Amino acid sequence: MLVIDDDDATTEMFKLILEPKQFEVHVVNTGPEGVAAAQRISPDIVVLDLLMPEMNGTEVCREIRAFSQVPILVLSAVSKPGMVAQALDEGADDYLLKPITSSVLIARLKRLVWRARAEQAANGSGSVYQIT
């Protein structure tokens, strides 16, 4: 899993919550680092914040979609319908509002990874995460 969020406290919280649940958590704090990390590590899922300096979450989502179909979950405090729609239009698979309980977050993450793996098996293709 790759977490892209400019808030160190948030990324540390992800590690504390998810690593005991058998998630391997990689964190980066900027959009450009996130795009590079997504290419380098090919994560099972990306958790992405919207409001970041340099490159916002919708731009990051668009950049990742240019080379990968990895499930992307946007987790943001922004509840404006236009921003939610834009993130989904740029390729996000799901959008959740902060704060969120850890049990709901874990359930959504597992569902997205399960769906991606099921699509891969149904297509009988190589990696579901890479566009060929």
C-alpha positions in Angstrom: 0.0 0.0 0.0 1.1 3.5 -0.8 -0.1 6.5 1.3 0.4 9.9 -0.3 -0.3 12.7 2.2 1.6 15.8 3.2 0.7 15.5 6.9 3.3 13.4 8.8 0.8 12.7 11.6 -1.6 11.2 9.1 0.9 9.0 7.5 2.2 7.8 10.9 -1.4 7.0 11.9 -1.8 4.9 8.8 1.3 2.9 9.7 0.1 2.4 13.3 -3.4 1.3 12.2 -2.6 -0.8 9.1 0.7 -2.5 9.7 -0.7 -4.7 12.5 -3.4 -5.8 10.0 -0.8 -7.2 7.7 -0.7 -4.2 5.3 2.8 -3.2 4.1 2.6 0.6 4.3 4.8 2.9 2.2 4.4 6.6 2.8 5.4 9.7 0.9 4.6 13.4 1.6 4.3 15.0 -1.8 2.5 14.4 -5.0 5.6 14.0 -7.2 7.1 11.5 -4.7 3.8 9.6 -4.8 3.8 9.3 -8.6 7.4 8.1 -8.6 6.7 5.7 -5.7 3.7 4.2 -7.5 5.9 3.5 -10.5 8.7 2.1 -8.4 6.9 -0.2 -6.0 3.6 -1.1 -7.9 1.5 -1.0 -4.7 -1.8 -3.0 -4.3 -3.6 0.2 -3.5 -3.0 3.9 -3.2 -4.5 6.1 -0.5 -4.4 9.7 -1.5 -5.0 13.1 0.1 -6.4 15.9 -2.1 -5.0 19.0 -0.6 -1.2 19.0 -1.0 1.3 21.5 -2.2 3.2 21.2 -5.5 0.8 18.7 -7.0 -2.8 18.2 -5.6 -4.5 14.8 -5.3 -6.5 15.1 -8.5 -3.2 15.7 -10.5 -1.5 12.8 -8.7 -4.5 10.6 -9.6 -4.3 11.6 -13.3 -0.6 11.0 -13.4 -0.9 7.5 -11.8 -3.7 6.6 -14.2 -1.4 7.4 -17.1 0.6 4.2 -16.3 -1.4 2.1 -13.8 -4.9 0.8 -12.9 -4.0 0.4 -9.2 -7.0 1.0 -7.0 -6.9 4.6 -5.7 -8.8 5.6 -2.5 -9.1 9.3 -1.9 -9.2 10.1 1.8 -9.8 13.8 2.4 -11.4 16.4 4.6 -12.9 18.1 1.6 -16.6 17.4 1.1 -17.3 19.8 -1.8 -19.3 17.8 -4.4 -17.3 19.3 -7.3 -14.0 18.2 -5.8 -15.3 14.8 -5.1 -16.6 14.5 -8.7 -13.3 15.8 -10.1 -11.3 13.2 -8.2 -13.6 10.4 -9.4 -13.4 11.7 -12.9 -9.6 11.7 -12.8 -9.7 8.0 -11.9 -10.1 7.6 -8.2 -12.0 4.4 -7.3 -13.5 5.6 -4.0 -13.7 8.7 -1.9 -14.0 8.8 1.8 -14.2 11.8 4.2 -11.9 12.3 7.2 -12.2 11.5 9.9 -13.0 7.9 9.4 -13.0 4.9 11.8 -10.2 2.4 11.3 -12.6 -0.5 10.8 -14.4 1.3 7.9 -11.1 2.3 6.4 -9.7 -1.3 6.6 -12.9 -2.7 5.1 -12.8 -0.3 2.1 -9.2 -1.0 1.5 -9.7 -4.8 1.5 -12.7 -4.4 -0.8 -10.8 -2.4 -3.4 -7.9 -4.8 -3.3 -10.2 -7.8 -3.6 -12.1 -6.2 -6.5 -8.9 -5.5 -8.4 -7.7 -9.1 -7.9 -11.0 -10.5 -9.0 -10.9 -8.4 -12.2 -7.4 -9.6 -12.8 -8.5 -13.2 -12.4 -11.6 -12.7 -14.6 -9.6 -11.1 -17.4 -6.9 -13.8 -17.2 -4.4 -11.1 -18.0 -1.1 -10.2 -16.5 -1.0 -7.5 -13.8 -4.3 -5.7 -13.2 -2.2 -2.7 -12.1 -0.3 -2.1 -15.4 -1.8 -0.8 -18.6 -0.3 -2.8 -21.5 
